[in-house]
Amino acid sequence: MATVRLLPHAEASPDAQRVFEDIKRVRGVDDVNNFWKALANSPALLQGVWSQAQQAMQPGALDALTKELIHIAVSTANGCEYCIHSHTAAARAKGMTDEQHAELLAVIAMASQTNALANALQVPVDEVLKK
């Protein structure tokens, strides 16, 4: 259960409604996801996060699918169920195959294991790697 009310479009403030309309326009959807409805309780936060998301997730030196894969990995590391589902769906919409998803999960699992071992063993970083 959410810790805040999920505000539907009709009950959101005019500022939040404007952001909702922009999200729907940019994403080509009829309604916004629950994440945005939760953020609508603070229109300034909603606007700020939406602006940051647009900037960070637009294709650039990294393509859109790669950015979604990174988002899945970070969401997995942070244990964010909502973001794992949201960005897995977004990655699939951007062309992620089942094979790519399986490889991604294998990399996440390996990184989690080696991170835990390096931290537990307190392995000093090789000087050559610091350059």
N, C-alpha and C positions, 0 to 999 in steps of 0.2 A: 504494500500500500504506500502510495506517495505521502511524503511529509507535508506537502502543500496541495492545494486544490488544483486540478488540471483545468485551466480556464478555456472553455470553448470560445470560438471567435466572437459570438454575440455578447459574451460576458466580459471580454477583455477590454482594457482601456483603449481609447482611440490610438494611442501610440503603439500599443501592442498589436492592435488590429492592422496597422500599417505594415508592421514587420511581418505579420502572418501573411498578408497579401503579397509581400515581396518574396517570402519563402515559397508560397504556392506558385507564383509566377516563374521564379528561377528554376524550381524543381519540376514544374509541370504537373502538379498534384492538386487534388480537390480539397485536401485538408492537411494540416500540419501534424507532425508526430507529437506524441505525448511529451517528449523532452521539451519542445518549444512551448507547449501549453503549460508546463510546470514553470518555465522561466518567465512566462507572461505575468506572473505575480510581481515581478520587478521589470517593468518595461525597459529601463535603462540597461539592466543585465541582459535581457533578451536581445536588445539591439546590439550591444557590445559583442556578445557571443556569436550572433549571426554574422556580424561584420568580420570577426576574426575567422570564422569557419569558411566564409566565402574566399577570403584572402589566402588562407592556408591550403584549402583543398582545391583551388583552381589549378589546372595543369600549368606547369612551368618546366623547370629543369627535370622534375619528376612528373611522370604522367599520372593521370587521375586514378588508374587502377593501383599503381604502386603506392600512392598516398593512402588509398583505402586499406591496402594490405598492412601498411605501417600502423594505421589506426587500429586494425584488428589486433596486431601484436601488442601494442601498448595497452589496449583495452583488456586483453587477456592478462597481461602482467599486472594490471591494476585491479583485476577482478570485477570489471564493470559489465555485468550481464547485459544491460540495456545497450551499451555501445558495441559489444561483441555482435549482438543480433542486428543492430542497425547498420553497422559497417560491413558485416558479412552480406547482408541484403544489397547494400550499395555496391560492393565489389562484384557480386554476381551480376548486377545490372550493368556493370561496366565491363563484363566479359570474363570474370574469374571462372575458371573451369573447376570441376571436382578434383582433378589432378593437381592444379595449382593450390587449391585449398588444402589438400592433404600434405603437400610439400611445405606450405606455410606452417601448418600445425606441427610438422616434424621439426622445422627450424625453431619455432617457439619453444617446443619441448626441450630441444638440445640446448638452446640458450639459457633456459631456466635452470637446467641441470648444471651446466658449466658455470653459470653465475653463482649458484649456490655453493658449488665446490670451491671456486676461487675465493669466495667470501669466507667460507668456513675454514679454509686452509690459510687464509690471509697471505696469499701468494703475492710477493712484491712485484710490481710492474717492471718489466725489463726496460732498461734505459733506452734501447734502440726503438722501443714502441712509443716512447714519449716524444719523439721528434716529429 
